[in-house]
Amino acid sequence: MTITTRNMTTHNGEWRLLTARTEALKSWGVASRTYAVNLAAQVAAASTRDIEFVPCSSQPSAFAEVRRLTARLHRITDPRVPFVLSGIQACAAADVLPGRRFLVDLHGTLAEWLEYPPGAVGRWGALAYRAAQALETWALRRADGAITVTPDLAREAAGRGAKQAFVIPCGNSVTPTSGGNDALRMALAFDPEDIVFVFNGGASRWQMLPETIELFKHIHASWPRARLLFLTPERRRVTSLISEAGLNLDWCRIHETDPDEVIHALWACDVGLLLRGATRTNAVAFPNKFTEYISACLPTITAPGLPAVSRLVRQYGTGVVVDPHAVPSSSTLEALRSLVERRRSQEPEFLGRFRDLWHAHLDMRDLVRPLGAWVVDP
């Protein structure tokens, strides 16, 4: 049983992680139901399914609503069924589950509130962060453990009192294949000789879109056939950033696709771009986008700011790690060119690297196995 206050009304990263985990648990005989306490306006426009929504009038009211919901479900649910509390407001229900096993689900660090605030938070943002940090720590100490997306986040949770941690990165069930999507390349007017770099995401500051554009400009100086595809729902904002950066419009395209079709769209590309800054938030993060790149067998350009991703890229030789604020070296460009050529030639050994990485670290069915065993046989 998962009770969350994360936004489950759209096919965002939070939704994909929770639903992928739920589906994978079924392989181990564990059926799970998700209840989401979300804003009434969001619930009214929800595009997702298989979730029981409980509307609330405001973010502060979610604290009381999630406590009422959790207490009610605790009363009517078999006491052997463990609960998962996901989201900061959900942590407020940690004391209404006497005698029941439960876990706290961490998708990242609350330092994000300070490093990437949704607006100008100022003094109140710092106070909100300290209060939220105290609440989450209180819940972790009462819980039977935590679910985290990286070992780095698991260590942080242990330092705050978590008794154990199930590390489940943002994996999926899509075995890597290089596929092919000539139809999309043609629709976007890419030539067969073009080397298509793809940015998959939004225009939020933490996704480093301006830095990504600058990096691409440096690459294009060495590779005139390089092209940049933005897979994004934020066309207007991305168009503005392209203009501000002075990027030649002939070199780029903007395309929006259904979240379920992202990997199919990635097959039209040659290189994935995934830059992040050196922040506390990114130090414990594991973006869904990396898993999508691996499932599409795309060599990935990433940054040291994502240590969990950088370690895998280096270990399996599936991409390059660059300083997002520096001009890429000639050796980096040559290494990248080799990766692109090997992918285009469908070299079995090279494509096998992506499958090896996925099977060892991103196959959601295997990732949830320890959690499933804990649920069934504590």
C-alpha positions as CSV (number, residue, x, y, z in Angstrom):
1,M,0.0,0.0,0.0
2,T,1.5,3.3,-1.1
3,I,0.2,6.6,0.2
4,T,1.8,9.6,-1.6
5,T,1.5,13.3,-1.7
6,R,3.6,13.5,-4.9
7,N,1.9,14.8,-8.0
8,M,0.5,11.6,-9.6
9,T,-1.9,13.4,-12.0
10,T,0.5,13.5,-15.0
11,H,3.0,11.1,-16.5
12,N,5.9,12.8,-14.8
13,G,9.1,11.2,-13.4
14,E,7.5,10.7,-10.0
15,W,4.5,8.8,-11.5
16,R,6.8,6.7,-13.8
17,L,8.9,5.6,-10.8
18,L,6.0,4.6,-8.6
19,T,4.1,2.9,-11.4
20,A,7.1,1.0,-12.7
21,R,7.9,-0.2,-9.2
22,T,4.3,-1.3,-8.6
23,E,4.2,-3.2,-11.9
24,A,7.5,-4.9,-11.2
25,L,6.4,-6.0,-7.8
26,K,3.6,-8.1,-9.4
27,S,6.3,-10.3,-10.8
28,W,7.1,-11.4,-7.2
29,G,3.5,-11.9,-6.2
30,V,3.0,-8.5,-4.6
31,A,-0.1,-6.5,-5.5
32,S,0.1,-2.9,-4.5
33,R,-2.4,0.0,-4.5
34,T,-1.5,3.7,-4.6
35,Y,-3.5,6.5,-3.0
36,A,-2.5,10.0,-3.9
37,V,-3.4,13.1,-1.9
38,N,-3.2,15.8,-4.6
39,L,-4.6,19.3,-5.2
40,A,-8.3,19.2,-6.3
41,A,-7.6,21.2,-9.4
42,Q,-4.9,18.7,-10.5
43,V,-7.1,15.7,-9.7
44,A,-9.8,17.2,-11.9
45,A,-7.5,17.3,-14.9
46,A,-5.6,14.0,-14.1
47,S,-4.5,12.0,-17.1
48,T,-3.2,9.0,-15.1
49,R,-5.0,5.8,-14.2
50,D,-4.8,3.0,-11.6
51,I,-4.4,5.5,-8.8
52,E,-7.0,6.4,-6.1
53,F,-7.0,10.1,-5.8
54,V,-7.9,12.0,-2.7
55,P,-8.3,15.7,-3.4
56,C,-7.1,18.4,-1.0
57,S,-7.7,22.2,-1.1
58,S,-4.1,23.3,-0.6
59,Q,-0.6,22.0,0.0
60,P,-0.8,22.7,3.8
61,S,-4.2,20.9,4.0
62,A,-2.5,17.8,2.5
63,F,-0.9,17.1,5.9
64,A,-4.3,16.6,7.7
65,E,-5.8,14.9,4.7
66,V,-3.0,12.3,4.5
67,R,-3.3,11.6,8.2
68,R,-7.0,11.0,7.9
69,L,-6.5,8.7,4.9
70,T,-3.7,6.7,6.4
71,A,-5.5,6.2,9.7
72,R,-8.7,5.0,7.8
73,L,-6.7,2.6,5.6
74,H,-4.8,1.3,8.7
75,R,-8.1,0.4,10.4
76,I,-9.6,-1.4,7.4
77,T,-6.5,-3.1,5.9
78,D,-5.0,-6.5,6.9
79,P,-2.3,-5.6,9.6
80,R,0.2,-7.8,7.8
81,V,0.2,-5.4,4.8
82,P,3.0,-2.9,5.0
83,F,2.6,0.8,3.9
84,V,4.9,3.1,2.0
85,L,4.8,6.8,2.8
86,S,6.0,8.8,-0.2
87,G,6.3,12.6,-0.1
88,I,7.0,15.1,2.7
89,Q,3.3,15.6,3.7
90,A,2.9,11.8,3.8
91,C,5.6,11.6,6.5
92,A,3.1,13.3,8.8
93,A,1.2,10.0,9.0
94,A,4.1,8.1,10.5
95,D,2.5,8.1,14.0
96,V,-0.9,6.8,12.9
97,L,0.4,3.3,12.0
98,P,0.9,1.6,15.4
99,G,2.0,-2.0,15.0
100,R,2.2,-1.9,11.2
101,R,5.4,-2.1,9.2
102,F,6.0,0.9,6.9
103,L,8.8,2.4,4.8
104,V,9.5,6.0,3.9
105,D,10.0,6.5,0.1
106,L,12.8,9.0,-0.7
107,H,13.2,10.1,-4.4
108,G,15.8,12.7,-3.5
109,T,17.1,15.1,-0.9
110,L,15.2,18.0,0.6
111,A,18.2,20.2,-0.2
112,E,16.5,20.6,-3.5
113,W,14.1,23.1,-1.8
114,L,17.1,25.4,-1.2
115,E,19.1,24.7,-4.4
116,Y,16.3,24.6,-6.9
117,P,13.3,26.4,-5.2
118,P,10.1,26.8,-7.2
119,G,10.2,30.5,-6.7
120,A,11.9,33.2,-4.6
121,V,11.5,31.5,-1.2
122,G,13.9,33.6,0.9
123,R,13.7,33.3,4.7
124,W,10.5,31.3,4.6
125,G,12.0,28.8,2.3
126,A,14.8,28.1,4.7
127,L,12.4,27.7,7.5
128,A,10.2,25.4,5.5
129,Y,13.3,23.3,4.5
130,R,14.3,22.9,8.2
131,A,10.8,21.9,9.2
132,A,10.4,19.4,6.4
133,Q,13.9,18.0,7.1
134,A,12.9,17.5,10.8
135,L,9.6,15.8,9.8
136,E,11.2,13.5,7.3
137,T,13.9,12.5,9.9
138,W,11.2,11.9,12.5
139,A,9.4,9.6,10.0
140,L,12.6,7.7,9.1
141,R,13.3,7.0,12.7
142,R,9.8,5.5,13.3
143,A,9.8,3.6,10.0
144,D,11.1,0.1,9.3
145,G,13.4,1.5,6.7
146,A,13.5,3.6,3.5
147,I,13.3,3.2,-0.2
148,T,15.9,5.3,-2.1
149,V,17.0,5.7,-5.7
150,T,20.8,5.6,-5.1
151,P,23.3,4.2,-2.6
152,D,24.3,7.7,-1.9
153,L,20.8,8.6,-0.8
154,A,20.6,5.4,1.2
155,R,23.7,6.4,3.2
156,E,22.2,9.8,3.8
157,A,19.0,8.1,5.1
158,A,21.0,5.8,7.4
159,G,22.7,8.8,8.8
160,R,19.3,10.2,9.7
161,G,18.1,7.0,11.5
162,A,16.8,4.7,8.7
163,K,17.1,1.1,9.9
164,Q,17.6,-0.3,6.4
165,A,17.3,0.9,2.8
166,F,16.0,-0.7,-0.4
167,V,17.9,1.0,-3.3
168,I,15.7,1.0,-6.3
169,P,16.9,3.4,-9.0
170,C,14.6,4.8,-11.7
171,G,14.7,1.6,-13.8
172,N,12.2,0.2,-16.3
173,S,11.1,-3.0,-18.0
174,V,12.4,-2.1,-21.5
175,T,15.4,-4.3,-22.5
176,P,17.9,-2.2,-24.4
177,T,17.7,-2.3,-28.2
178,S,19.1,0.2,-30.7
179,G,15.9,0.0,-32.7
180,G,15.5,2.6,-35.5
181,N,13.1,5.4,-36.3
182,D,13.8,6.6,-39.8
183,A,10.2,7.8,-40.0
184,L,10.8,10.4,-37.2
185,R,14.1,11.4,-38.6
186,M,12.5,12.1,-42.0
187,A,9.6,13.9,-40.4
188,L,12.1,16.2,-38.5
189,A,14.1,16.7,-41.8
190,F,17.3,15.1,-40.5
191,D,19.6,13.7,-43.1
192,P,21.0,10.2,-42.8
193,E,24.5,11.7,-42.3
194,D,23.3,14.0,-39.4
195,I,24.5,13.1,-35.9
196,V,21.5,13.8,-33.7
197,F,22.1,14.8,-30.1
198,V,19.0,14.7,-28.0
199,F,18.0,16.7,-24.9
200,N,15.1,14.9,-23.2
201,G,13.4,17.0,-20.6
202,G,12.0,20.4,-19.6
203,A,13.4,23.9,-19.2
204,S,13.8,23.8,-15.4
205,R,17.0,25.4,-14.2
206,W,18.4,22.2,-12.7
207,Q,18.2,20.5,-16.1
208,M,21.0,22.9,-17.4
209,L,19.5,23.6,-20.7
210,P,21.5,26.8,-21.4
211,E,24.7,24.8,-20.6
212,T,23.6,22.0,-22.8
213,I,23.1,24.3,-25.7
214,E,26.5,25.8,-25.2
215,L,28.1,22.4,-25.1
216,F,26.3,21.5,-28.3
217,K,27.7,24.6,-30.0
218,H,31.2,23.6,-29.1
219,I,30.5,20.1,-30.5
220,H,29.0,21.5,-33.7
221,A,32.2,23.5,-34.3
222,S,34.0,20.2,-34.7
223,W,31.1,18.2,-36.2
224,P,29.2,20.3,-38.7
225,R,26.7,17.5,-39.2
226,A,25.7,17.6,-35.6
227,R,22.0,18.4,-34.9
228,L,20.2,19.0,-31.7
229,L,16.7,17.5,-30.9
230,F,14.7,18.8,-27.9
231,L,12.2,16.2,-26.7
232,T,10.2,18.5,-24.5
233,P,6.7,19.6,-23.7
234,E,8.0,23.2,-23.1
235,R,8.2,24.4,-26.6
236,R,7.8,28.1,-25.9
237,R,10.4,28.3,-23.1
238,V,12.9,26.1,-25.1
239,T,12.4,28.3,-28.2
240,S,13.2,31.4,-26.0
241,L,16.4,29.8,-24.7
242,I,17.5,28.8,-28.2
243,S,17.1,32.4,-29.2
244,E,19.0,33.8,-26.2
245,A,21.9,31.4,-26.8
246,G,22.1,32.4,-30.5
247,L,21.8,28.8,-31.7
248,N,21.3,28.4,-35.4
249,L,17.7,27.3,-35.9
250,D,18.8,25.1,-38.8
251,W,20.7,22.9,-36.4
252,C,17.9,22.1,-34.1
253,R,14.3,20.7,-33.8
254,I,11.7,20.7,-31.1
255,H,9.4,17.7,-30.8
256,E,6.9,16.6,-28.2
257,T,5.9,13.0,-27.7
258,D,3.8,10.9,-25.4
259,P,5.8,9.8,-22.3
260,D,5.2,6.1,-23.3
261,E,6.7,6.8,-26.7
262,V,9.9,8.5,-25.5
263,I,12.2,5.5,-26.1
264,H,10.8,5.0,-29.6
265,A,11.6,8.7,-30.3
266,L,15.1,8.2,-28.9
267,W,15.7,5.6,-31.6
268,A,15.9,8.4,-34.1
269,C,18.9,9.9,-32.3
270,D,22.6,9.1,-31.8
271,V,23.7,10.7,-28.5
272,G,21.8,11.5,-25.3
273,L,22.5,14.7,-23.3
274,L,22.2,14.6,-19.5
275,L,24.0,17.4,-17.7
276,R,23.6,18.3,-14.1
277,G,25.4,20.7,-11.7
278,A,27.5,19.7,-8.7
279,T,24.8,20.1,-6.0
280,R,23.6,18.1,-3.0
281,T,20.4,17.4,-4.9
282,N,22.2,15.8,-7.9
283,A,24.7,14.0,-5.7
284,V,22.0,11.6,-4.6
285,A,19.8,11.7,-7.8
286,F,19.1,9.2,-10.5
287,P,17.2,10.7,-13.4
288,N,14.6,8.6,-15.4
289,K,16.2,10.0,-18.5
290,F,19.4,8.0,-18.1
291,T,17.4,4.8,-18.1
292,E,15.6,5.8,-21.2
293,Y,18.9,6.6,-23.0
294,I,20.2,3.2,-22.0
295,S,17.1,1.4,-23.2
296,A,17.5,3.1,-26.5
297,C,21.3,2.2,-26.6
298,L,22.2,5.8,-26.8
299,P,25.8,6.9,-25.8
300,T,25.3,9.5,-23.1
301,I,27.1,12.7,-22.3
302,T,26.8,13.3,-18.6
303,A,28.5,15.3,-15.9
304,P,30.3,14.6,-12.5
305,G,27.4,16.3,-10.8
306,L,25.5,13.0,-11.2
307,P,27.8,10.6,-9.5
308,A,25.5,7.5,-9.7
309,V,25.1,8.0,-13.5
310,S,28.8,8.9,-14.1
311,R,30.0,5.8,-12.3
312,L,27.9,3.6,-14.6
313,V,28.8,5.4,-17.8
314,R,32.5,5.0,-16.9
315,Q,32.2,1.4,-15.8
316,Y,30.4,0.2,-18.9
317,G,31.9,2.5,-21.5
318,T,28.5,3.8,-22.7
319,G,29.3,7.5,-22.9
320,V,31.5,10.3,-21.7
321,V,31.6,12.5,-18.6
322,V,32.3,16.2,-19.2
323,D,32.5,19.4,-17.3
324,P,29.3,21.2,-18.3
325,H,31.0,24.6,-18.0
326,A,34.1,23.8,-20.1
327,V,34.9,23.3,-23.8
328,P,35.1,19.5,-24.5
329,S,38.6,18.3,-25.1
330,S,39.6,16.8,-28.5
331,S,40.1,13.4,-26.8
332,T,36.5,13.6,-25.4
333,L,35.2,14.4,-28.9
334,E,37.2,11.5,-30.4
335,A,35.9,9.1,-27.8
336,L,32.4,10.2,-28.5
337,R,32.8,9.9,-32.2
338,S,34.0,6.3,-31.7
339,L,30.9,5.5,-29.6
340,V,28.6,7.0,-32.3
341,E,30.2,5.0,-35.0
342,R,30.1,1.8,-33.1
343,R,26.4,2.2,-32.4
344,R,25.6,3.1,-36.0
345,S,27.4,0.0,-37.1
346,Q,25.3,-2.1,-34.7
347,E,28.5,-3.6,-33.2
348,P,27.3,-6.5,-31.0
349,E,29.9,-6.1,-28.3
350,F,29.1,-2.4,-28.0
351,L,25.4,-2.8,-27.8
352,G,26.0,-5.6,-25.3
353,R,27.4,-3.0,-22.9
354,F,24.0,-1.3,-22.7
355,R,22.2,-4.7,-22.0
356,D,24.8,-5.6,-19.4
357,L,24.3,-2.3,-17.6
358,W,20.6,-2.5,-17.8
359,H,20.4,-6.1,-16.5
360,A,22.8,-5.3,-13.6
361,H,21.4,-2.0,-12.5
362,L,18.2,-0.9,-14.3
363,D,15.9,-3.9,-14.7
364,M,13.1,-2.9,-12.4
365,R,11.9,-6.5,-11.9
366,D,15.3,-7.4,-10.3
367,L,15.6,-4.1,-8.5
368,V,12.4,-4.7,-6.5
369,R,13.1,-8.3,-5.6
370,P,14.5,-7.5,-2.1
371,L,11.6,-5.3,-1.4
372,G,9.1,-7.9,-2.6
373,A,10.8,-10.5,-0.3
374,W,10.5,-8.1,2.6
375,V,6.8,-7.5,2.0
376,V,6.0,-11.2,1.7
377,D,8.3,-12.6,4.4
378,P,9.6,-10.0,6.9
